[in-house]
Each structure stands twice: as C-alpha cells, then as structure tokens.
C-alpha cells in the first residue's frame, strides 16, 4: 500500500492508499475539504474537530439520501427495506445527538 500526502483545510495528512486508488482518494479529499471549508466559511463553528464531524455527517447524509442502485430498485427485498429504515433511523438519532452536543454552535442540518 502506498502513502499519499494530502491537504485538508491547510493541514497536511499522510494517508495510506491502495495501488490505483490515488484518483479516488484525491476526489474524497476534495469533497471533505470543500465540506469543511463551507462549514468554516459559515462562521458558526470554530473548532476543527467539530467541523470534521459535521462534514463527515453531512457527507454521510448525502450518501444515505442517494437512491438505491437500479438492481436494488428492480427487486426490493424485505431485509433491504428494513436495513434502509434502520440506517435512516440511526442516522436521524445520530444527527439529533450531535445537534444536542453542539448546542450554540449551530445545527447539522
């Protein structure tokens, strides 16, 4: 496994990267950096750790909102539907907990 140096919010990180995964890792870094920059630029959150948590949750929420793949849509399975409902409920609970912890720093969504 190779290592890549990346920069997020002006801070450098040395990350492990599988061979051939460089472009995908760079794309992921850009998404995280863009999300953290947007949170920082909004001015409500100052702590880098909180920005990282909010960015991660925002990105996870966006991923969870994506429609199912065509294969899953064509043949829905009861287990898949309950897993999706569980994942959504779990994500909602997590957002509520983080909003409670953040208090005056602002809400996630």
Biopython code that builds the backbone (N, CA, C, O; Angstrom):
import numpy as np
from Bio.PDB.StructureBuilder import StructureBuilder

atoms = [
    (1, "UNK", "N", (0.858, -1.169, 0.000)),
    (1, "UNK", "CA", (0.000, 0.000, 0.000)),
    (1, "UNK", "C", (0.904, 1.231, 0.000)),
    (1, "UNK", "O", (1.874, 1.290, 0.755)),
    (2, "UNK", "N", (0.599, 2.180, -0.815)),
    (2, "UNK", "CA", (1.420, 3.384, -0.882)),
    (2, "UNK", "C", (0.839, 4.461, 0.024)),
    (2, "UNK", "O", (-0.292, 4.335, 0.493)),
    (3, "UNK", "N", (1.600, 5.511, 0.269)),
    (3, "UNK", "CA", (1.135, 6.628, 1.083)),
    (3, "UNK", "C", (1.066, 7.877, 0.224)),
    (3, "UNK", "O", (1.884, 8.090, -0.670)),
    (4, "UNK", "N", (0.060, 8.699, 0.523)),
    (4, "UNK", "CA", (-0.110, 9.961, -0.191)),
    (4, "UNK", "C", (-0.230, 11.076, 0.830)),
    (4, "UNK", "O", (-0.871, 10.916, 1.868)),
    (5, "UNK", "N", (0.387, 12.196, 0.529)),
    (5, "UNK", "CA", (0.219, 13.372, 1.370)),
    (5, "UNK", "C", (-0.892, 14.225, 0.766)),
    (5, "UNK", "O", (-0.862, 14.561, -0.417)),
    (6, "UNK", "N", (-1.868, 14.566, 1.597)),
    (6, "UNK", "CA", (-2.994, 15.382, 1.153)),
    (6, "UNK", "C", (-3.139, 16.560, 2.106)),
    (6, "UNK", "O", (-2.586, 16.556, 3.206)),
    (7, "UNK", "N", (-3.885, 17.560, 1.673)),
    (7, "UNK", "CA", (-4.112, 18.740, 2.497)),
    (7, "UNK", "C", (-5.611, 18.980, 2.628)),
    (7, "UNK", "O", (-6.345, 19.017, 1.640)),
    (8, "UNK", "N", (-6.043, 19.141, 3.873)),
    (8, "UNK", "CA", (-7.434, 19.458, 4.175)),
    (8, "UNK", "C", (-7.432, 20.654, 5.100)),
    (8, "UNK", "O", (-6.821, 20.614, 6.169)),
    (9, "UNK", "N", (-8.103, 21.713, 4.705)),
    (9, "UNK", "CA", (-8.136, 22.979, 5.445)),
    (9, "UNK", "C", (-6.735, 23.467, 5.803)),
    (9, "UNK", "O", (-6.496, 23.961, 6.905)),
    (10, "UNK", "N", (-5.815, 23.318, 4.850)),
    (10, "UNK", "CA", (-4.461, 23.808, 5.046)),
    (10, "UNK", "C", (-3.578, 22.933, 5.908)),
    (10, "UNK", "O", (-2.421, 23.281, 6.145)),
    (11, "UNK", "N", (-4.081, 21.817, 6.381)),
    (11, "UNK", "CA", (-3.289, 20.916, 7.207)),
    (11, "UNK", "C", (-2.964, 19.665, 6.405)),
    (11, "UNK", "O", (-3.835, 19.102, 5.742)),
    (12, "UNK", "N", (-1.698, 19.228, 6.466)),
    (12, "UNK", "CA", (-1.261, 18.059, 5.706)),
    (12, "UNK", "C", (-1.510, 16.775, 6.486)),
    (12, "UNK", "O", (-1.376, 16.726, 7.709)),
    (13, "UNK", "N", (-1.878, 15.735, 5.734)),
    (13, "UNK", "CA", (-2.098, 14.407, 6.291)),
    (13, "UNK", "C", (-1.406, 13.398, 5.389)),
    (13, "UNK", "O", (-1.432, 13.537, 4.166)),
    (14, "UNK", "N", (-0.790, 12.385, 5.982)),
    (14, "UNK", "CA", (-0.198, 11.294, 5.242)),
    (14, "UNK", "C", (-1.159, 10.115, 5.340)),
    (14, "UNK", "O", (-1.376, 9.576, 6.425)),
    (15, "UNK", "N", (-1.737, 9.715, 4.205)),
    (15, "UNK", "CA", (-2.769, 8.687, 4.185)),
    (15, "UNK", "C", (-2.305, 7.462, 3.416)),
    (15, "UNK", "O", (-1.592, 7.577, 2.419)),
    (16, "UNK", "N", (-2.711, 6.293, 3.882)),
    (16, "UNK", "CA", (-2.464, 5.066, 3.140)),
    (16, "UNK", "C", (-3.437, 5.022, 1.962)),
    (16, "UNK", "O", (-4.593, 5.432, 2.069)),
    (17, "UNK", "N", (-2.942, 4.519, 0.850)),
    (17, "UNK", "CA", (-3.769, 4.467, -0.353)),
    (17, "UNK", "C", (-3.440, 3.199, -1.130)),
    (17, "UNK", "O", (-2.271, 2.928, -1.405)),
    (18, "UNK", "N", (-4.462, 2.415, -1.487)),
    (18, "UNK", "CA", (-4.180, 1.214, -2.282)),
    (18, "UNK", "C", (-3.678, 1.610, -3.671)),
    (18, "UNK", "O", (-4.025, 2.669, -4.193)),
    (19, "UNK", "N", (-2.861, 0.747, -4.252)),
    (19, "UNK", "CA", (-2.355, 0.999, -5.605)),
    (19, "UNK", "C", (-3.530, 1.212, -6.551)),
    (19, "UNK", "O", (-4.491, 0.442, -6.532)),
    (20, "UNK", "N", (-3.460, 2.234, -7.363)),
    (20, "UNK", "CA", (-4.514, 2.523, -8.319)),
    (20, "UNK", "C", (-5.676, 3.324, -7.741)),
    (20, "UNK", "O", (-6.606, 3.674, -8.468)),
    (21, "UNK", "N", (-5.634, 3.618, -6.445)),
    (21, "UNK", "CA", (-6.728, 4.339, -5.808)),
    (21, "UNK", "C", (-6.454, 5.820, -5.605)),
    (21, "UNK", "O", (-7.208, 6.505, -4.914)),
    (22, "UNK", "N", (-5.387, 6.311, -6.199)),
    (22, "UNK", "CA", (-4.982, 7.700, -5.980)),
    (22, "UNK", "C", (-6.052, 8.704, -6.399)),
    (22, "UNK", "O", (-6.342, 9.642, -5.656)),
    (23, "UNK", "N", (-6.635, 8.521, -7.569)),
    (23, "UNK", "CA", (-7.640, 9.474, -8.061)),
    (23, "UNK", "C", (-8.874, 9.472, -7.163)),
    (23, "UNK", "O", (-9.437, 10.527, -6.870)),
    (24, "UNK", "N", (-9.286, 8.299, -6.732)),
    (24, "UNK", "CA", (-10.452, 8.194, -5.862)),
    (24, "UNK", "C", (-10.184, 8.848, -4.508)),
    (24, "UNK", "O", (-11.047, 9.539, -3.968)),
    (25, "UNK", "N", (-8.995, 8.631, -3.963)),
    (25, "UNK", "CA", (-8.641, 9.258, -2.692)),
    (25, "UNK", "C", (-8.594, 10.776, -2.840)),
    (25, "UNK", "O", (-9.080, 11.496, -1.968)),
    (26, "UNK", "N", (-8.019, 11.267, -3.930)),
    (26, "UNK", "CA", (-7.963, 12.718, -4.163)),
    (26, "UNK", "C", (-9.370, 13.303, -4.274)),
    (26, "UNK", "O", (-9.631, 14.394, -3.768)),
    (27, "UNK", "N", (-10.273, 12.583, -4.933)),
    (27, "UNK", "CA", (-11.656, 13.052, -5.049)),
    (27, "UNK", "C", (-12.309, 13.106, -3.668)),
    (27, "UNK", "O", (-13.028, 14.056, -3.359)),
    (28, "UNK", "N", (-12.063, 12.094, -2.842)),
    (28, "UNK", "CA", (-12.616, 12.075, -1.486)),
    (28, "UNK", "C", (-12.052, 13.229, -0.656)),
    (28, "UNK", "O", (-12.783, 13.870, 0.098)),
    (29, "UNK", "N", (-10.770, 13.488, -0.794)),
    (29, "UNK", "CA", (-10.131, 14.596, -0.071)),
    (29, "UNK", "C", (-10.752, 15.919, -0.493)),
    (29, "UNK", "O", (-11.016, 16.779, 0.347)),
    (30, "UNK", "N", (-10.985, 16.086, -1.782)),
    (30, "UNK", "CA", (-11.613, 17.337, -2.269)),
    (30, "UNK", "C", (-13.009, 17.507, -1.670)),
    (30, "UNK", "O", (-13.378, 18.608, -1.262)),
    (31, "UNK", "N", (-13.791, 16.419, -1.616)),
    (31, "UNK", "CA", (-15.134, 16.501, -1.026)),
    (31, "UNK", "C", (-15.068, 16.921, 0.440)),
    (31, "UNK", "O", (-15.809, 17.805, 0.871)),
    (32, "UNK", "N", (-14.184, 16.289, 1.200)),
    (32, "UNK", "CA", (-14.059, 16.606, 2.627)),
    (32, "UNK", "C", (-13.563, 18.035, 2.802)),
    (32, "UNK", "O", (-14.089, 18.771, 3.637)),
    (33, "UNK", "N", (-12.563, 18.436, 2.032)),
    (33, "UNK", "CA", (-12.026, 19.795, 2.141)),
    (33, "UNK", "C", (-13.088, 20.827, 1.777)),
    (33, "UNK", "O", (-13.219, 21.844, 2.457)),
    (34, "UNK", "N", (-13.841, 20.576, 0.718)),
    (34, "UNK", "CA", (-14.907, 21.508, 0.317)),
    (34, "UNK", "C", (-15.975, 21.622, 1.406)),
    (34, "UNK", "O", (-16.435, 22.720, 1.718)),
    (35, "UNK", "N", (-16.366, 20.482, 1.982)),
    (35, "UNK", "CA", (-17.409, 20.483, 3.010)),
    (35, "UNK", "C", (-16.923, 21.197, 4.263)),
    (35, "UNK", "O", (-17.653, 22.001, 4.843)),
    (36, "UNK", "N", (-15.692, 20.908, 4.684)),
    (36, "UNK", "CA", (-15.150, 21.568, 5.880)),
    (36, "UNK", "C", (-14.955, 23.065, 5.640)),
    (36, "UNK", "O", (-15.182, 23.873, 6.541)),
    (37, "UNK", "N", (-14.540, 23.431, 4.440)),
    (37, "UNK", "CA", (-14.370, 24.854, 4.107)),
    (37, "UNK", "C", (-15.704, 25.586, 4.156)),
    (37, "UNK", "O", (-15.772, 26.717, 4.637)),
    (38, "UNK", "N", (-16.766, 24.953, 3.663)),
    (38, "UNK", "CA", (-18.096, 25.570, 3.691)),
    (38, "UNK", "C", (-18.557, 25.780, 5.128)),
    (38, "UNK", "O", (-19.137, 26.817, 5.447)),
    (39, "UNK", "N", (-18.301, 24.798, 6.001)),
    (39, "UNK", "CA", (-18.685, 24.929, 7.411)),
    (39, "UNK", "C", (-17.876, 26.038, 8.068)),
    (39, "UNK", "O", (-18.427, 26.858, 8.803)),
    (40, "UNK", "N", (-16.566, 26.068, 7.807)),
    (40, "UNK", "CA", (-15.700, 27.122, 8.356)),
    (40, "UNK", "C", (-16.148, 28.497, 7.865)),
    (40, "UNK", "O", (-16.227, 29.444, 8.648)),
    (41, "UNK", "N", (-16.439, 28.604, 6.578)),
    (41, "UNK", "CA", (-16.811, 29.887, 5.996)),
    (41, "UNK", "C", (-18.161, 30.386, 6.497)),
    (41, "UNK", "O", (-18.419, 31.590, 6.479)),
    (42, "UNK", "N", (-19.025, 29.478, 6.942)),
    (42, "UNK", "CA", (-20.311, 29.884, 7.522)),
    (42, "UNK", "C", (-20.086, 30.608, 8.844)),
    (42, "UNK", "O", (-20.935, 31.384, 9.282)),
    (43, "UNK", "N", (-18.940, 30.354, 9.483)),
    (43, "UNK", "CA", (-18.545, 31.101, 10.668)),
    (43, "UNK", "C", (-19.182, 30.678, 11.973)),
    (43, "UNK", "O", (-18.919, 31.306, 12.998)),
    (44, "UNK", "N", (-20.003, 29.650, 11.986)),
    (44, "UNK", "CA", (-20.682, 29.268, 13.219)),
    (44, "UNK", "C", (-19.869, 28.292, 14.057)),
    (44, "UNK", "O", (-20.046, 28.216, 15.273)),
    (45, "UNK", "N", (-18.976, 27.543, 13.409)),
    (45, "UNK", "CA", (-18.189, 26.534, 14.109)),
    (45, "UNK", "C", (-16.720, 26.891, 13.954)),
    (45, "UNK", "O", (-16.237, 27.114, 12.844)),
    (46, "UNK", "N", (-16.020, 26.942, 15.069)),
    (46, "UNK", "CA", (-14.609, 27.323, 15.041)),
    (46, "UNK", "C", (-13.670, 26.139, 15.215)),
    (46, "UNK", "O", (-12.584, 26.128, 14.636)),
    (47, "UNK", "N", (-14.066, 25.145, 15.998)),
    (47, "UNK", "CA", (-13.186, 24.020, 16.300)),
    (47, "UNK", "C", (-13.059, 23.091, 15.098)),
    (47, "UNK", "O", (-14.059, 22.663, 14.521)),
    (48, "UNK", "N", (-11.829, 22.789, 14.731)),
    (48, "UNK", "CA", (-11.551, 21.930, 13.574)),
    (48, "UNK", "C", (-12.194, 20.547, 13.751)),
    (48, "UNK", "O", (-12.705, 19.975, 12.788)),
    (49, "UNK", "N", (-12.171, 20.019, 14.959)),
    (49, "UNK", "CA", (-12.756, 18.700, 15.214)),
    (49, "UNK", "C", (-14.260, 18.707, 14.945)),
    (49, "UNK", "O", (-14.790, 17.772, 14.345)),
    (50, "UNK", "N", (-14.936, 19.750, 15.383)),
    (50, "UNK", "CA", (-16.385, 19.837, 15.128)),
    (50, "UNK", "C", (-16.674, 20.007, 13.646)),
    (50, "UNK", "O", (-17.640, 19.450, 13.125)),
    (51, "UNK", "N", (-15.829, 20.783, 12.967)),
    (51, "UNK", "CA", (-16.001, 20.935, 11.522)),
    (51, "UNK", "C", (-15.873, 19.579, 10.842)),
    (51, "UNK", "O", (-16.641, 19.263, 9.933)),
    (52, "UNK", "N", (-14.895, 18.770, 11.284)),
    (52, "UNK", "CA", (-14.683, 17.452, 10.685)),
    (52, "UNK", "C", (-15.887, 16.544, 10.922)),
    (52, "UNK", "O", (-16.319, 15.835, 10.014)),
    (53, "UNK", "N", (-16.427, 16.564, 12.139)),
    (53, "UNK", "CA", (-17.587, 15.729, 12.449)),
    (53, "UNK", "C", (-18.786, 16.167, 11.617)),
    (53, "UNK", "O", (-19.483, 15.328, 11.045)),
    (54, "UNK", "N", (-19.029, 17.455, 11.547)),
    (54, "UNK", "CA", (-20.157, 17.949, 10.757)),
    (54, "UNK", "C", (-19.981, 17.625, 9.277)),
    (54, "UNK", "O", (-20.934, 17.226, 8.607)),
    (55, "UNK", "N", (-18.770, 17.796, 8.772)),
    (55, "UNK", "CA", (-18.515, 17.476, 7.364)),
    (55, "UNK", "C", (-18.760, 15.996, 7.102)),
    (55, "UNK", "O", (-19.394, 15.636, 6.111)),
    (56, "UNK", "N", (-18.257, 15.137, 7.992)),
    (56, "UNK", "CA", (-18.456, 13.697, 7.820)),
    (56, "UNK", "C", (-19.936, 13.346, 7.843)),
    (56, "UNK", "O", (-20.398, 12.550, 7.026)),
    (57, "UNK", "N", (-20.669, 13.923, 8.758)),
    (57, "UNK", "CA", (-22.098, 13.627, 8.844)),
    (57, "UNK", "C", (-22.867, 14.182, 7.649)),
    (57, "UNK", "O", (-23.774, 13.529, 7.134)),
    (58, "UNK", "N", (-22.512, 15.369, 7.215)),
    (58, "UNK", "CA", (-23.176, 15.929, 6.027)),
    (58, "UNK", "C", (-22.938, 15.036, 4.817)),
    (58, "UNK", "O", (-23.864, 14.767, 4.052)),
    (59, "UNK", "N", (-21.706, 14.576, 4.639)),
    (59, "UNK", "CA", (-21.394, 13.713, 3.502)),
    (59, "UNK", "C", (-22.087, 12.359, 3.638)),
    (59, "UNK", "O", (-22.585, 11.818, 2.651)),
    (60, "UNK", "N", (-22.125, 11.808, 4.850)),
    (60, "UNK", "CA", (-22.818, 10.531, 5.069)),
    (60, "UNK", "C", (-24.308, 10.684, 4.807)),
    (60, "UNK", "O", (-24.933, 9.789, 4.238)),
    (61, "UNK", "N", (-24.880, 11.804, 5.214)),
    (61, "UNK", "CA", (-26.299, 12.053, 4.978)),
    (61, "UNK", "C", (-26.587, 12.142, 3.477)),
    (61, "UNK", "O", (-27.570, 11.582, 2.992)),
    (62, "UNK", "N", (-25.719, 12.854, 2.746)),
    (62, "UNK", "CA", (-25.891, 12.951, 1.297)),
    (62, "UNK", "C", (-25.805, 11.574, 0.652)),
    (62, "UNK", "O", (-26.557, 11.272, -0.274)),
    (63, "UNK", "N", (-24.898, 10.746, 1.134)),
    (63, "UNK", "CA", (-24.759, 9.393, 0.610)),
    (63, "UNK", "C", (-26.008, 8.563, 0.918)),
    (63, "UNK", "O", (-26.477, 7.806, 0.068)),
    (64, "UNK", "N", (-26.540, 8.707, 2.125)),
    (64, "UNK", "CA", (-27.733, 7.962, 2.517)),
    (64, "UNK", "C", (-28.961, 8.400, 1.718)),
    (64, "UNK", "O", (-29.875, 7.605, 1.496)),
    (65, "UNK", "N", (-28.982, 9.651, 1.292)),
    (65, "UNK", "CA", (-30.115, 10.179, 0.517)),
    (65, "UNK", "C", (-30.138, 9.681, -0.929)),
    (65, "UNK", "O", (-31.177, 9.731, -1.588)),
    (66, "UNK", "N", (-29.005, 9.206, -1.416)),
    (66, "UNK", "CA", (-28.947, 8.751, -2.806)),
    (66, "UNK", "C", (-29.921, 7.617, -3.027)),
    (66, "UNK", "O", (-30.105, 6.771, -2.152)),
    (67, "UNK", "N", (-30.546, 7.593, -4.189)),
    (67, "UNK", "CA", (-31.474, 6.486, -4.468)),
    (67, "UNK", "C", (-30.708, 5.169, -4.540)),
    (67, "UNK", "O", (-29.509, 5.136, -4.815)),
    (68, "UNK", "N", (-31.432, 4.099, -4.287)),
    (68, "UNK", "CA", (-30.830, 2.765, -4.366)),
    (68, "UNK", "C", (-30.373, 2.504, -5.795)),
    (68, "UNK", "O", (-30.857, 3.132, -6.736)),
    (69, "UNK", "N", (-29.442, 1.577, -5.949)),
    (69, "UNK", "CA", (-28.978, 1.225, -7.285)),
    (69, "UNK", "C", (-30.132, 0.619, -8.073)),
    (69, "UNK", "O", (-31.058, 0.078, -7.468)),
    (70, "UNK", "N", (-30.109, 0.691, -9.399)),
    (70, "UNK", "CA", (-31.202, 0.129, -10.200)),
    (70, "UNK", "C", (-31.466, -1.345, -9.882)),
    (70, "UNK", "O", (-32.616, -1.783, -9.905)),
    (71, "UNK", "N", (-30.429, -2.101, -9.591)),
    (71, "UNK", "CA", (-30.600, -3.517, -9.283)),
    (71, "UNK", "C", (-31.447, -3.681, -8.025)),
    (71, "UNK", "O", (-32.329, -4.539, -7.986)),
    (72, "UNK", "N", (-31.196, -2.881, -7.007)),
    (72, "UNK", "CA", (-31.968, -2.979, -5.773)),
    (72, "UNK", "C", (-33.378, -2.455, -5.976)),
    (72, "UNK", "O", (-34.311, -2.965, -5.356)),
    (73, "UNK", "N", (-33.559, -1.451, -6.825)),
    (73, "UNK", "CA", (-34.895, -0.920, -7.067)),
    (73, "UNK", "C", (-35.752, -1.931, -7.824)),
    (73, "UNK", "O", (-36.956, -2.024, -7.584)),
    (74, "UNK", "N", (-35.149, -2.680, -8.727)),
    (74, "UNK", "CA", (-35.907, -3.617, -9.550)),
    (74, "UNK", "C", (-36.435, -4.790, -8.735)),
    (74, "UNK", "O", (-37.521, -5.295, -9.020)),
    (75, "UNK", "N", (-35.696, -5.227, -7.735)),
    (75, "UNK", "CA", (-36.115, -6.391, -6.948)),
    (75, "UNK", "C", (-35.958, -6.077, -5.461)),
    (75, "UNK", "O", (-35.034, -6.573, -4.818)),
    (76, "UNK", "N", (-36.867, -5.246, -4.906)),
    (76, "UNK", "CA", (-36.724, -4.899, -3.496)),
    (76, "UNK", "C", (-36.864, -6.126, -2.620)),
    (76, "UNK", "O", (-37.666, -7.018, -2.895)),
    (77, "UNK", "N", (-36.083, -6.155, -1.575)),
    (77, "UNK", "CA", (-36.086, -7.271, -0.645)),
    (77, "UNK", "C", (-36.514, -6.735, 0.715)),
    (77, "UNK", "O", (-36.127, -5.626, 1.084)),
    (78, "UNK", "N", (-37.285, -7.480, 1.450)),
    (78, "UNK", "CA", (-37.775, -7.035, 2.754)),
    (78, "UNK", "C", (-36.612, -6.693, 3.670)),
    (78, "UNK", "O", (-36.656, -5.687, 4.379)),
    (79, "UNK", "N", (-35.566, -7.522, 3.663)),
    (79, "UNK", "CA", (-34.402, -7.268, 4.516)),
    (79, "UNK", "C", (-33.731, -5.962, 4.120)),
    (79, "UNK", "O", (-33.315, -5.199, 4.992)),
    (80, "UNK", "N", (-33.616, -5.684, 2.800)),
    (80, "UNK", "CA", (-33.012, -4.438, 2.346)),
    (80, "UNK", "C", (-33.838, -3.245, 2.807)),
    (80, "UNK", "O", (-33.277, -2.241, 3.246)),
    (81, "UNK", "N", (-35.162, -3.339, 2.716)),
    (81, "UNK", "CA", (-36.015, -2.228, 3.128)),
    (81, "UNK", "C", (-35.880, -1.961, 4.616)),
    (81, "UNK", "O", (-35.819, -0.802, 5.026)),
    (82, "UNK", "N", (-35.830, -3.013, 5.443)),
    (82, "UNK", "CA", (-35.705, -2.798, 6.874)),
    (82, "UNK", "C", (-34.329, -2.249, 7.213)),
    (82, "UNK", "O", (-34.200, -1.437, 8.129)),
    (83, "UNK", "N", (-33.296, -2.676, 6.492)),
    (83, "UNK", "CA", (-31.962, -2.148, 6.718)),
    (83, "UNK", "C", (-31.932, -0.663, 6.370)),
    (83, "UNK", "O", (-31.346, 0.134, 7.104)),
    (84, "UNK", "N", (-32.557, -0.288, 5.261)),
    (84, "UNK", "CA", (-32.603, 1.114, 4.890)),
    (84, "UNK", "C", (-33.343, 1.927, 5.960)),
    (84, "UNK", "O", (-32.907, 3.022, 6.316)),
    (85, "UNK", "N", (-34.444, 1.401, 6.467)),
    (85, "UNK", "CA", (-35.202, 2.088, 7.507)),
    (85, "UNK", "C", (-34.379, 2.184, 8.784)),
    (85, "UNK", "O", (-34.387, 3.217, 9.453)),
    (86, "UNK", "N", (-33.667, 1.111, 9.124)),
    (86, "UNK", "CA", (-32.804, 1.135, 10.306)),
    (86, "UNK", "C", (-31.688, 2.148, 10.139)),
    (86, "UNK", "O", (-31.397, 2.914, 11.057)),
    (87, "UNK", "N", (-31.064, 2.156, 8.973)),
    (87, "UNK", "CA", (-29.969, 3.089, 8.719)),
    (87, "UNK", "C", (-30.463, 4.528, 8.798)),
    (87, "UNK", "O", (-29.793, 5.386, 9.371)),
    (88, "UNK", "N", (-31.614, 4.789, 8.234)),
    (88, "UNK", "CA", (-32.183, 6.136, 8.276)),
    (88, "UNK", "C", (-32.511, 6.552, 9.702)),
    (88, "UNK", "O", (-32.211, 7.675, 10.106)),
    (89, "UNK", "N", (-33.121, 5.660, 10.461)),
    (89, "UNK", "CA", (-33.452, 5.973, 11.853)),
    (89, "UNK", "C", (-32.189, 6.194, 12.671)),
    (89, "UNK", "O", (-32.136, 7.100, 13.502)),
    (90, "UNK", "N", (-31.183, 5.377, 12.441)),
    (90, "UNK", "CA", (-29.918, 5.519, 13.159)),
    (90, "UNK", "C", (-29.255, 6.848, 12.821)),
    (90, "UNK", "O", (-28.735, 7.530, 13.705)),
    (91, "UNK", "N", (-29.272, 7.214, 11.550)),
    (91, "UNK", "CA", (-28.687, 8.482, 11.129)),
    (91, "UNK", "C", (-29.444, 9.656, 11.749)),
    (91, "UNK", "O", (-28.827, 10.630, 12.181)),
    (92, "UNK", "N", (-30.767, 9.573, 11.796)),
    (92, "UNK", "CA", (-31.567, 10.628, 12.418)),
    (92, "UNK", "C", (-31.228, 10.778, 13.893)),
    (92, "UNK", "O", (-31.101, 11.898, 14.387)),
    (93, "UNK", "N", (-31.079, 9.654, 14.606)),
    (93, "UNK", "CA", (-30.720, 9.713, 16.029)),
    (93, "UNK", "C", (-29.336, 10.324, 16.215)),
    (93, "UNK", "O", (-29.119, 11.107, 17.140)),
    (94, "UNK", "N", (-28.397, 9.965, 15.332)),
    (94, "UNK", "CA", (-27.048, 10.497, 15.426)),
    (94, "UNK", "C", (-27.049, 12.008, 15.215)),
    (94, "UNK", "O", (-26.361, 12.734, 15.931)),
    (95, "UNK", "N", (-27.808, 12.478, 14.249)),
    (95, "UNK", "CA", (-27.881, 13.919, 13.982)),
    (95, "UNK", "C", (-28.471, 14.652, 15.186)),
    (95, "UNK", "O", (-27.982, 15.716, 15.567)),
    (96, "UNK", "N", (-29.514, 14.088, 15.783)),
    (96, "UNK", "CA", (-30.112, 14.710, 16.975)),
    (96, "UNK", "C", (-29.118, 14.789, 18.118)),
    (96, "UNK", "O", (-29.034, 15.809, 18.801)),
    (97, "UNK", "N", (-28.356, 13.705, 18.331)),
    (97, "UNK", "CA", (-27.363, 13.702, 19.408)),
    (97, "UNK", "C", (-26.283, 14.746, 19.169)),
    (97, "UNK", "O", (-25.885, 15.455, 20.093)),
    (98, "UNK", "N", (-25.810, 14.841, 17.939)),
    (98, "UNK", "CA", (-24.747, 15.809, 17.636)),
    (98, "UNK", "C", (-25.283, 17.226, 17.751)),
    (98, "UNK", "O", (-24.588, 18.103, 18.265)),
    (99, "UNK", "N", (-26.513, 17.473, 17.282)),
    (99, "UNK", "CA", (-27.104, 18.793, 17.436)),
    (99, "UNK", "C", (-27.188, 19.159, 18.907)),
    (99, "UNK", "O", (-26.943, 20.308, 19.273)),
    (100, "UNK", "N", (-27.535, 18.186, 19.762)),
    (100, "UNK", "CA", (-27.618, 18.440, 21.205)),
    (100, "UNK", "C", (-26.265, 18.788, 21.797)),
    (100, "UNK", "O", (-26.170, 19.671, 22.650)),
    (101, "UNK", "N", (-25.215, 18.103, 21.355)),
    (101, "UNK", "CA", (-23.871, 18.367, 21.859)),
    (101, "UNK", "C", (-23.364, 19.714, 21.371)),
    (101, "UNK", "O", (-22.715, 20.446, 22.118)),
    (102, "UNK", "N", (-23.659, 20.042, 20.119)),
    (102, "UNK", "CA", (-23.160, 21.290, 19.559)),
    (102, "UNK", "C", (-23.798, 22.507, 20.213)),
    (102, "UNK", "O", (-23.179, 23.568, 20.282)),
    (103, "UNK", "N", (-25.007, 22.366, 20.685)),
    (103, "UNK", "CA", (-25.677, 23.472, 21.363)),
    (103, "UNK", "C", (-25.658, 24.741, 20.543)),
    (103, "UNK", "O", (-26.243, 24.795, 19.461)),
    (104, "UNK", "N", (-24.985, 25.769, 21.053)),
    (104, "UNK", "CA", (-24.977, 27.081, 20.424)),
    (104, "UNK", "C", (-24.138, 27.169, 19.167)),
    (104, "UNK", "O", (-24.140, 28.214, 18.516)),
    (105, "UNK", "N", (-23.405, 26.097, 18.790)),
    (105, "UNK", "CA", (-22.559, 26.157, 17.608)),
    (105, "UNK", "C", (-23.342, 26.063, 16.317)),
    (105, "UNK", "O", (-22.800, 26.321, 15.243)),
    (106, "UNK", "N", (-24.594, 25.702, 16.406)),
    (106, "UNK", "CA", (-25.401, 25.561, 15.202)),
    (106, "UNK", "C", (-25.792, 24.130, 14.999)),
    (106, "UNK", "O", (-25.212, 23.218, 15.588)),
    (107, "UNK", "N", (-26.779, 23.939, 14.164)),
    (107, "UNK", "CA", (-27.301, 22.602, 13.912)),
    (107, "UNK", "C", (-26.690, 22.025, 12.652)),
    (107, "UNK", "O", (-26.250, 22.751, 11.761)),
    (108, "UNK", "N", (-26.673, 20.691, 12.595)),
    (108, "UNK", "CA", (-26.102, 19.990, 11.451)),
    (108, "UNK", "C", (-26.857, 20.310, 10.177)),
    (108, "UNK", "O", (-26.250, 20.635, 9.156)),
    (109, "UNK", "N", (-28.174, 20.220, 10.229)),
    (109, "UNK", "CA", (-28.979, 20.462, 9.018)),
    (109, "UNK", "C", (-29.979, 21.557, 9.268)),
    (109, "UNK", "O", (-30.748, 21.907, 8.373)),
]
sb = StructureBuilder()
sb.init_structure("model")
sb.init_model(0)
sb.init_chain("A")
sb.init_seg("    ")
for serial, (resi, resn, name, xyz) in enumerate(atoms, 1):
    if name == "N":
        sb.init_residue(resn, " ", resi, " ")
    sb.init_atom(name, np.array(xyz, "f"), 0.0, 1.0, " ", f" {name:<3s}", serial, name[0])
structure = sb.get_structure()
